[in-house]
Amino acid sequence: MLVKEIMTKEVVTIEPNDTVFDASIKYRDKKVGCLVVVDKEICVGIVTERDLIERTICMSKDPEKTRIAEIMSSNIKTIYALEKLETAIEIMKKYKIKKLPVILGENIVGIITITDISMARSDISKRFIESWIKPRWR
């Protein structure tokens, strides 16, 4: 099975110069777990709800003035749409991440999450949960 077969194609994006307040509005309206940061359709980062809390609220930064570029994770891992699903799983386990932007060329074309994998491959979801997610909860 290929990544492109189960990825979510509707990626909610934000630009590096947008504000944390803009991100909060997108989270509220789109109800997603992360925003992919793009600059001219090229993936340059990712912002999670945790980033908003830890890097803005906890540090007492002004959400209306703080730019996404200041709080985003910029050293992100991506995967090509034509890679095997097993490759995505290996990357997620190795780097302990739950969301992986999917690219084709340099452009973002989707996102794959551990939820997507669990739904598509129920045969591996129990092993995946036990080997990676459960130990992190302890």
MDAnalysis code that builds the backbone (N, CA, C; Angstrom):
import MDAnalysis as mda
import numpy as np

u = mda.Universe.empty(414, n_residues=138, atom_resindex=np.repeat(np.arange(138), 3), trajectory=True)
u.add_TopologyAttr("name", ["N", "CA", "C"] * 138)
u.add_TopologyAttr("resid", np.arange(1, 139))
u.add_TopologyAttr("resname", ["MET", "LEU", "VAL", "LYS", "GLU", "ILE", "MET", "THR", "LYS", "GLU", "VAL", "VAL", "THR", "ILE", "GLU", "PRO", "ASN", "ASP", "THR", "VAL", "PHE", "ASP", "ALA", "SER", "ILE", "LYS", "TYR", "ARG", "ASP", "LYS", "LYS", "VAL", "GLY", "CYS", "LEU", "VAL", "VAL", "VAL", "ASP", "LYS", "GLU", "ILE", "CYS", "VAL", "GLY", "ILE", "VAL", "THR", "GLU", "ARG", "ASP", "LEU", "ILE", "GLU", "ARG", "THR", "ILE", "CYS", "MET", "SER", "LYS", "ASP", "PRO", "GLU", "LYS", "THR", "ARG", "ILE", "ALA", "GLU", "ILE", "MET", "SER", "SER", "ASN", "ILE", "LYS", "THR", "ILE", "TYR", "ALA", "LEU", "GLU", "LYS", "LEU", "GLU", "THR", "ALA", "ILE", "GLU", "ILE", "MET", "LYS", "LYS", "TYR", "LYS", "ILE", "LYS", "LYS", "LEU", "PRO", "VAL", "ILE", "LEU", "GLY", "GLU", "ASN", "ILE", "VAL", "GLY", "ILE", "ILE", "THR", "ILE", "THR", "ASP", "ILE", "SER", "MET", "ALA", "ARG", "SER", "ASP", "ILE", "SER", "LYS", "ARG", "PHE", "ILE", "GLU", "SER", "TRP", "ILE", "LYS", "PRO", "ARG", "TRP", "ARG"])
u.atoms.positions = np.array([
    [0.844, -1.174, 0.000],
    [0.000, 0.000, 0.000],
    [0.896, 1.246, 0.000],
    [0.529, 2.221, -0.789],
    [1.300, 3.462, -0.897],
    [0.720, 4.554, -0.004],
    [1.571, 5.479, 0.399],
    [1.155, 6.591, 1.241],
    [0.006, 7.360, 0.593],
    [0.084, 7.599, -0.704],
    [-0.940, 8.410, -1.387],
    [-2.328, 7.778, -1.331],
    [-2.385, 6.470, -1.100],
    [-3.672, 5.784, -1.054],
    [-4.450, 6.061, 0.224],
    [-3.767, 6.409, 1.306],
    [-4.497, 6.632, 2.558],
    [-4.297, 8.023, 3.156],
    [-3.437, 8.830, 2.548],
    [-3.180, 10.165, 3.102],
    [-4.440, 11.027, 3.015],
    [-4.489, 12.017, 3.870],
    [-5.540, 13.028, 3.800],
    [-5.079, 14.059, 2.792],
    [-5.907, 14.282, 1.783],
    [-5.510, 15.193, 0.700],
    [-5.807, 16.651, 1.022],
    [-6.774, 16.873, 1.890],
    [-7.148, 18.239, 2.259],
    [-6.263, 18.716, 3.409],
    [-5.140, 19.296, 3.070],
    [-4.194, 19.764, 4.082],
    [-4.495, 21.218, 4.417],
    [-4.603, 21.492, 5.712],
    [-4.830, 22.865, 6.141],
    [-3.451, 23.483, 6.345],
    [-3.220, 24.566, 5.624],
    [-1.898, 25.192, 5.646],
    [-1.958, 26.597, 6.230],
    [-0.794, 27.086, 6.564],
    [-0.647, 28.450, 7.059],
    [0.719, 28.942, 6.578],
    [0.877, 30.227, 6.480],
    [2.147, 30.787, 6.015],
    [2.992, 31.252, 7.198],
    [4.303, 31.264, 7.028],
    [5.202, 31.628, 8.138],
    [4.953, 33.016, 8.723],
    [4.481, 33.945, 7.915],
    [4.244, 35.304, 8.403],
    [2.868, 35.515, 9.014],
    [2.001, 34.493, 8.948],
    [0.708, 34.589, 9.624],
    [0.955, 34.576, 11.135],
    [-0.031, 35.000, 11.887],
    [0.138, 35.077, 13.340],
    [-0.402, 33.828, 14.035],
    [-0.039, 33.696, 15.289],
    [-0.556, 32.612, 16.117],
    [-2.070, 32.745, 16.247],
    [-2.552, 33.964, 16.296],
    [-3.999, 34.188, 16.345],
    [-4.657, 33.624, 15.084],
    [-4.050, 33.853, 13.913],
    [-4.565, 33.293, 12.656],
    [-4.619, 31.765, 12.739],
    [-3.582, 31.184, 13.307],
    [-3.532, 29.724, 13.458],
    [-4.651, 29.238, 14.363],
    [-4.897, 29.949, 15.438],
    [-5.961, 29.569, 16.365],
    [-7.326, 29.581, 15.690],
    [-7.540, 30.561, 14.845],
    [-8.804, 30.643, 14.100],
    [-8.926, 29.451, 13.151],
    [-7.844, 29.108, 12.463],
    [-7.876, 27.956, 11.551],
    [-8.151, 26.662, 12.308],
    [-7.506, 26.508, 13.453],
    [-7.758, 25.323, 14.282],
    [-9.234, 25.237, 14.664],
    [-9.783, 26.354, 15.087],
    [-11.190, 26.379, 15.489],
    [-12.115, 26.042, 14.320],
    [-11.865, 26.637, 13.177],
    [-12.755, 26.463, 12.026],
    [-12.584, 25.119, 11.317],
    [-11.360, 24.643, 11.211],
    [-11.088, 23.421, 10.432],
    [-11.032, 22.153, 11.278],
    [-10.873, 22.304, 12.589],
    [-10.828, 21.160, 13.508],
    [-9.807, 20.098, 13.083],
    [-8.552, 20.541, 12.987],
    [-7.457, 19.653, 12.600],
    [-6.443, 19.540, 13.741],
    [-5.536, 18.577, 13.624],
    [-4.533, 18.357, 14.655],
    [-3.237, 19.107, 14.423],
    [-3.053, 19.620, 13.208],
    [-1.847, 20.395, 12.922],
    [-2.083, 21.267, 11.699],
    [-1.231, 22.249, 11.561],
    [-1.227, 23.101, 10.379],
    [0.142, 22.955, 9.727],
    [0.134, 22.722, 8.441],
    [1.397, 22.617, 7.708],
    [1.777, 24.019, 7.248],
    [2.984, 24.413, 7.559],
    [3.470, 25.745, 7.204],
    [4.091, 25.675, 5.817],
    [3.566, 26.488, 4.917],
    [4.056, 26.488, 3.540],
    [4.495, 27.883, 3.116],
    [5.521, 27.895, 2.300],
    [5.994, 29.126, 1.693],
    [6.032, 28.865, 0.194],
    [5.120, 29.485, -0.541],
    [4.981, 29.255, -1.985],
    [4.769, 27.765, -2.284],
    [3.857, 27.150, -1.531],
    [3.450, 25.748, -1.682],
    [4.530, 24.728, -1.323],
    [5.646, 25.195, -0.777],
    [6.696, 24.284, -0.320],
    [6.603, 24.183, 1.198],
    [6.593, 22.966, 1.685],
    [6.473, 22.699, 3.116],
    [7.748, 23.147, 3.836],
    [7.589, 24.092, 4.788],
    [8.749, 24.594, 5.522],
    [8.648, 24.345, 7.024],
    [7.493, 23.844, 7.471],
    [7.333, 23.603, 8.895],
    [5.983, 23.027, 9.221],
    [5.767, 22.834, 10.517],
    [4.493, 22.318, 10.996],
    [4.220, 22.958, 12.351],
    [2.950, 23.228, 12.624],
    [2.539, 23.798, 13.904],
    [1.441, 22.916, 14.473],
    [1.663, 22.439, 15.680],
    [0.664, 21.629, 16.362],
    [0.004, 22.463, 17.452],
    [-1.077, 21.937, 17.992],
    [-1.735, 22.628, 19.102],
    [-0.769, 22.758, 20.280],
    [0.038, 21.751, 20.466],
    [1.023, 21.779, 21.548],
    [2.016, 22.925, 21.355],
    [2.443, 23.164, 20.100],
    [3.334, 24.290, 19.815],
    [2.674, 25.607, 20.225],
    [1.392, 25.740, 19.905],
    [0.679, 26.970, 20.263],
    [0.678, 27.184, 21.768],
    [0.455, 26.111, 22.501],
    [0.390, 26.226, 23.960],
    [1.775, 26.458, 24.558],
    [2.714, 25.588, 24.228],
    [4.041, 25.649, 24.859],
    [4.876, 26.842, 24.418],
    [4.766, 27.205, 23.162],
    [5.656, 28.252, 22.646],
    [5.021, 29.628, 22.589],
    [3.738, 29.712, 22.893],
    [3.076, 31.012, 22.877],
    [2.491, 31.320, 24.249],
    [1.517, 30.545, 24.649],
    [0.806, 30.823, 25.896],
    [1.744, 30.694, 27.094],
    [2.463, 29.581, 27.160],
    [3.360, 29.362, 28.307],
    [4.501, 30.366, 28.364],
    [4.844, 30.939, 27.239],
    [5.933, 31.923, 27.212],
    [5.393, 33.350, 27.199],
    [4.087, 33.482, 27.404],
    [3.416, 34.786, 27.483],
    [3.653, 35.664, 26.263],
    [3.619, 35.056, 25.087],
    [3.763, 35.831, 23.857],
    [2.389, 36.291, 23.387],
    [2.347, 37.402, 22.721],
    [1.098, 37.956, 22.212],
    [0.695, 37.212, 20.937],
    [-0.438, 36.489, 20.958],
    [-0.868, 35.718, 19.784],
    [-1.136, 36.567, 18.539],
    [-1.447, 37.837, 18.747],
    [-1.743, 38.696, 17.602],
    [-0.478, 39.271, 16.967],
    [0.646, 39.158, 17.664],
    [1.901, 39.698, 17.133],
    [2.920, 38.609, 16.819],
    [2.793, 37.458, 17.458],
    [3.766, 36.384, 17.264],
    [3.526, 35.688, 15.933],
    [4.555, 35.613, 15.128],
    [4.479, 34.981, 13.810],
    [4.650, 33.472, 13.927],
    [4.025, 32.754, 13.023],
    [4.127, 31.294, 12.985],
    [5.583, 30.859, 12.856],
    [6.364, 31.576, 12.095],
    [7.784, 31.236, 11.918],
    [8.534, 31.173, 13.248],
    [8.054, 31.911, 14.259],
    [8.706, 31.939, 15.562],
    [8.420, 30.689, 16.400],
    [7.313, 30.013, 16.139],
    [6.932, 28.878, 16.991],
    [6.863, 27.543, 16.260],
    [6.939, 27.554, 14.953],
    [6.789, 26.308, 14.192],
    [7.991, 25.390, 14.374],
    [7.755, 24.117, 14.157],
    [8.853, 23.155, 14.085],
    [9.327, 23.176, 12.645],
    [10.592, 23.534, 12.444],
    [11.060, 23.706, 11.073],
    [11.904, 22.555, 10.551],
    [12.431, 21.751, 11.423],
    [13.234, 20.615, 10.973],
    [12.321, 19.388, 10.880],
    [11.352, 19.459, 9.970],
    [10.336, 18.409, 9.918],
    [10.714, 17.305, 8.942],
    [10.125, 16.174, 9.178],
    [10.282, 15.030, 8.286],
    [9.086, 15.010, 7.351],
    [9.345, 14.628, 6.110],
    [8.277, 14.483, 5.120],
    [8.427, 13.120, 4.461],
    [7.433, 12.766, 3.667],
    [7.495, 11.516, 2.923],
    [6.907, 11.759, 1.542],
    [7.436, 11.049, 0.569],
    [6.920, 11.164, -0.792],
    [5.626, 10.356, -0.918],
    [4.717, 10.869, -1.706],
    [3.411, 10.244, -1.880],
    [3.505, 8.824, -2.420],
    [4.557, 8.507, -3.166],
    [4.677, 7.188, -3.781],
    [5.481, 6.188, -2.935],
    [5.821, 6.571, -1.707],
    [6.519, 5.652, -0.807],
    [5.543, 4.625, -0.245],
    [6.085, 3.516, 0.203],
    [5.259, 2.485, 0.837],
    [4.843, 2.947, 2.228],
    [3.678, 2.480, 2.642],
    [3.155, 2.816, 3.952],
    [4.122, 2.412, 5.065],
    [4.791, 1.297, 4.884],
    [5.742, 0.821, 5.885],
    [6.870, 1.832, 6.116],
    [7.247, 2.550, 5.065],
    [8.285, 3.574, 5.189],
    [7.796, 4.712, 6.081],
    [6.545, 5.093, 5.905],
    [5.964, 6.147, 6.752],
    [5.956, 5.709, 8.208],
    [5.599, 4.459, 8.452],
    [5.567, 3.928, 9.816],
    [6.967, 3.961, 10.430],
    [7.952, 3.561, 9.661],
    [9.337, 3.559, 10.153],
    [9.794, 4.968, 10.522],
    [9.472, 5.940, 9.690],
    [9.850, 7.334, 9.965],
    [9.166, 7.828, 11.234],
    [7.881, 7.547, 11.357],
    [7.134, 7.992, 12.533],
    [7.690, 7.373, 13.813],
    [7.998, 6.102, 13.753],
    [8.556, 5.439, 14.934],
    [9.943, 5.977, 15.262],
    [10.782, 6.110, 14.262],
    [12.158, 6.558, 14.478],
    [12.222, 7.950, 15.097],
    [11.383, 8.857, 14.599],
    [11.433, 10.243, 15.056],
    [10.346, 10.580, 16.080],
    [9.543, 9.566, 16.459],
    [8.494, 9.737, 17.465],
    [7.537, 10.877, 17.102],
    [7.014, 10.793, 15.876],
    [6.069, 11.793, 15.403],
    [4.752, 11.120, 15.027],
    [3.685, 11.896, 15.048],
    [2.352, 11.354, 14.772],
    [1.767, 11.838, 13.448],
    [2.410, 12.840, 12.874],
    [1.912, 13.431, 11.633],
    [3.081, 13.607, 10.680],
    [2.833, 13.284, 9.422],
    [3.910, 13.325, 8.437],
    [3.389, 13.982, 7.154],
    [3.859, 15.188, 6.832],
    [3.446, 15.817, 5.577],
    [3.897, 14.978, 4.377],
    [3.045, 14.934, 3.382],
    [3.316, 14.146, 2.173],
    [3.601, 15.120, 1.034],
    [4.698, 14.854, 0.333],
    [5.092, 15.742, -0.766],
    [5.182, 14.976, -2.076],
    [5.077, 15.718, -3.139],
    [5.304, 15.215, -4.487],
    [6.138, 16.292, -5.161],
    [7.375, 15.964, -5.487],
    [8.321, 17.003, -5.897],
    [8.665, 17.785, -4.642],
    [8.443, 19.076, -4.661],
    [8.645, 19.892, -3.466],
    [7.336, 20.361, -2.861],
    [6.229, 20.074, -3.520],
    [4.929, 20.588, -3.086],
    [4.212, 19.643, -2.139],
    [3.515, 20.231, -1.191],
    [2.720, 19.459, -0.244],
    [1.446, 18.972, -0.945],
    [1.174, 17.677, -0.832],
    [-0.009, 17.106, -1.485],
    [-0.917, 16.375, -0.503],
    [-0.460, 16.244, 0.749],
    [-1.272, 15.546, 1.727],
    [-0.583, 15.474, 3.064],
    [-1.230, 14.745, 3.974],
    [-0.645, 14.483, 5.286],
    [-1.117, 13.107, 5.722],
    [-0.240, 12.378, 6.386],
    [-0.591, 11.054, 6.881],
    [-0.345, 11.052, 8.390],
    [-1.290, 10.475, 9.125],
    [-1.202, 10.441, 10.577],
    [-1.276, 9.006, 11.073],
    [-0.970, 8.827, 12.347],
    [-1.079, 7.477, 12.895],
    [-2.524, 7.002, 12.867],
    [-3.469, 7.913, 12.927],
    [-4.883, 7.544, 12.827],
    [-5.194, 7.004, 11.436],
    [-4.678, 7.663, 10.408],
    [-4.874, 7.185, 9.036],
    [-4.328, 5.773, 8.882],
    [-3.151, 5.547, 9.438],
    [-2.519, 4.233, 9.327],
    [-3.345, 3.177, 10.061],
    [-3.776, 3.511, 11.263],
    [-4.569, 2.559, 12.048],
    [-5.872, 2.189, 11.348],
    [-6.492, 3.149, 10.713],
    [-7.760, 2.887, 10.018],
    [-7.544, 2.072, 8.750],
    [-6.452, 2.330, 8.057],
    [-6.202, 1.641, 6.788],
    [-5.622, 0.251, 6.977],
    [-4.842, 0.083, 8.007],
    [-4.159, -1.191, 8.222],
    [-4.441, -1.713, 9.621],
    [-5.635, -2.175, 9.823],
    [-6.007, -2.681, 11.140],
    [-5.121, -3.846, 11.566],
    [-4.562, -4.566, 10.603],
    [-3.689, -5.692, 10.933],
    [-2.403, -5.257, 11.630],
    [-1.966, -4.038, 11.363],
    [-0.730, -3.586, 12.016],
    [-0.994, -2.601, 13.138],
    [-2.207, -2.101, 13.265],
    [-2.438, -1.056, 14.246],
    [-2.211, -1.532, 15.675],
    [-2.553, -2.760, 16.023],
    [-2.320, -3.245, 17.374],
    [-0.815, -3.323, 17.659],
    [-0.050, -3.888, 16.727],
    [1.400, -3.953, 16.891],
    [1.999, -2.556, 16.988],
    [1.528, -1.656, 16.143],
    [2.032, -0.287, 16.106],
    [1.767, 0.401, 17.444],
    [0.548, 0.279, 17.931],
    [0.181, 0.899, 19.199],
    [1.026, 0.334, 20.337],
    [1.171, -0.979, 20.366],
    [1.937, -1.599, 21.444],
    [3.422, -1.268, 21.379],
    [3.976, -1.162, 20.185],
    [5.413, -0.946, 20.072],
    [5.834, 0.513, 20.186],
    [4.951, 1.427, 19.930],
    [5.376, 2.817, 19.920],
    [4.536, 3.701, 20.827],
    [3.243, 3.641, 20.683],
    [2.394, 4.570, 21.420],
    [2.299, 4.194, 22.892],
    [2.005, 2.947, 23.205],
    [1.846, 2.536, 24.597],
    [3.065, 2.867, 25.457],
    [4.290, 2.558, 25.034],
    [5.435, 2.895, 25.883],
    [5.554, 4.389, 26.179],
    [5.086, 5.233, 25.289],
    [5.165, 6.683, 25.512],
    [4.157, 7.135, 26.562],
    [3.074, 6.353, 26.761],
    [2.055, 6.719, 27.745],
    [2.472, 6.367, 29.161],
    [3.428, 5.481, 29.321],
    [3.829, 5.028, 30.659],
    [4.661, 6.062, 31.370],
])
